Amino acid sequence: MQYRAWFSAVDGSPGRWPLNEVIYRAPTGALLEVQHDHEALRSRSASAWMKLFDDRYLRTQWPYGSGVWGKKEWVQPHIADENIVSLLEGGTNLFWAERYGKQLGVPDLWIKQCGTSHTGSFKDLGMTVLVSSVKQMIADGKPIRAVACASTGDTSAALAAYGAAAGIPVIVLLPRAKVSAAQLVQPIANGAIVASLDTDFDGCMRVVQRLTEDPTIYLANSMNSLRVEGQKTISIEMVQQFDWEVPDWVLVPGGNLGNVSAIAKGFEQMIELGLVTRRPRLVCCQAKQANPLYLAYQRATAAGRPLALEDFEPVTAGKTLASAIQIGNPVSLPKAIAALSRYDGVVEQADEAELANAAARADRTGMFNCPHTGVALACLEKLVGAGTIRAHERVIVVSTAHGLKFTEFKTRYHQGQLELPAPYANAPVELGHEPQQVVEALHRVLDQRPAP
Ligand SMILES: *Cc1c(COP(=O)(O)O)cnc(C)c1O
């Protein structure tokens, strides 16, 4: 069976473009999205798709063991296997947050650990699709010299790694002093051209759009809808991990807002093709320091109507520990608003103390959270407190990066250096070397410490 997909405009304006064309927007200026020939995909039944995906999942037949490429027909059917650049994406743990969920009063709580991946963030899911597509374009004769992105850290790490694996030159534009040390060293180590710009992310985004007006430099930001095709597999994989059952809620931290719509797109495709019949509710979780969508949601709610584009105004993002979502003018805003309206969405926010303490409290139950996951966990706590999310409901929090990429954040929290109340700070016990004294001291600490 020949499966087909193409670009079309999200505003419904006419036109179809092939997936190997260098194009990011429709003539109207609207963002593009990848559309699949669902008629052709329906030639296989829903149960046959589920079986195929289950048979491939984390198996050895390259590249289908990848959580993204195991769903290749739904992602990028036109790419020849030899052009796929896969470093094993997806297949990440869906962590049952048993103790943490009980503490919050939502015992059916699960954390999708998307940061347990090659470059340590969920951006790998989309980047494997983008870089594989570029490799296919080059094979098809497109004169692409390099791939470029603006980044808050994780996009550049993923692009640099996949570009290096494919042998494609990479340019990354980073806002100076606004990414973690680990995030900065990743593209450096992978040999990318790393430009540190004296601006914020939104400023880097303006530069990369100019840079990629030259069609030989391909744009890798999430406004490039090829990445959405990889990110949407988060939804498919989460449902697959529950033996094809849909959760009640999915919470995800939001910055440039590509992922909230990607998650909706994954569910939409499963509904279209009959794998599932219902939708979860979506929550976009923003840092209070970079909360333009939250403010728009508040305006709409105060006026008693659904969130719409007119409610939105860009902001200048303030400094936040959740640096990967420090974005004031999100590029994928229209897609996110459409997704939230279809998924009975909620937008919540968390301030610095809330995100840091939620991350630290959850770490005490066996996680190791990045600050963005902290934002989502803090928003979860608020929505449970407000009665929006109820005790019996099944909730999945999408954890977007590995905590080890943000060790400054975690170290400073536990050293009490974040200038906020840190009730879960856990300083090391400084002791000498005499065995008996150390043993006695440890017994005293153990006796005094409350049960975990
Ligand atoms: C990119 C990123 C996000 C936000 O995703 P958007 O699609 O930009 O909203 C959240 N957390 C981390 C760690 C990220 O790297």
Ligand as a Chemical Component Dictionary entry (heavy atoms), coordinates in Angstrom:
data_LIG
# 
_chem_comp.id                   LIG 
_chem_comp.type                 NON-POLYMER 
_chem_comp.pdbx_formal_charge   0 
_chem_comp.three_letter_code    LIG 
# 
loop_
_chem_comp_atom.comp_id 
_chem_comp_atom.atom_id 
_chem_comp_atom.alt_atom_id 
_chem_comp_atom.type_symbol 
_chem_comp_atom.charge 
_chem_comp_atom.model_Cartn_x 
_chem_comp_atom.model_Cartn_y 
_chem_comp_atom.model_Cartn_z 
_chem_comp_atom.pdbx_ordinal 
LIG C1 C1 C 0 11.044 22.790 24.147 1  
LIG C2 C2 C 0 10.785 22.478 25.554 2  
LIG C3 C3 C 0 9.535  22.695 26.141 3  
LIG C4 C4 C 0 8.408  23.415 25.471 4  
LIG O1 O1 O 0 7.942  22.923 24.273 5  
LIG P1 P1 P 0 7.191  23.922 23.267 6  
LIG O2 O2 O 0 6.730  23.075 22.170 7  
LIG O3 O3 O 0 8.191  24.949 22.869 8  
LIG O4 O4 O 0 6.059  24.553 24.037 9  
LIG C5 C5 C 0 9.337  22.293 27.436 10 
LIG N1 N1 N 0 10.324 21.708 28.143 11 
LIG C6 C6 C 0 11.542 21.490 27.613 12 
LIG C7 C7 C 0 12.574 20.861 28.462 13 
LIG C8 C8 C 0 11.818 21.855 26.311 14 
LIG O5 O5 O 0 13.036 21.647 25.806 15 
# 
loop_
_chem_comp_bond.comp_id 
_chem_comp_bond.atom_id_1 
_chem_comp_bond.atom_id_2 
_chem_comp_bond.value_order 
_chem_comp_bond.pdbx_ordinal 
LIG C1 C2 SING 1  
LIG C2 C3 SING 2  
LIG C2 C8 DOUB 3  
LIG C3 C4 SING 4  
LIG C3 C5 DOUB 5  
LIG C4 O1 SING 6  
LIG O1 P1 SING 7  
LIG P1 O2 DOUB 8  
LIG P1 O3 SING 9  
LIG P1 O4 SING 10 
LIG C5 N1 SING 11 
LIG N1 C6 DOUB 12 
LIG C6 C7 SING 13 
LIG C6 C8 SING 14 
LIG C8 O5 SING 15 
# 
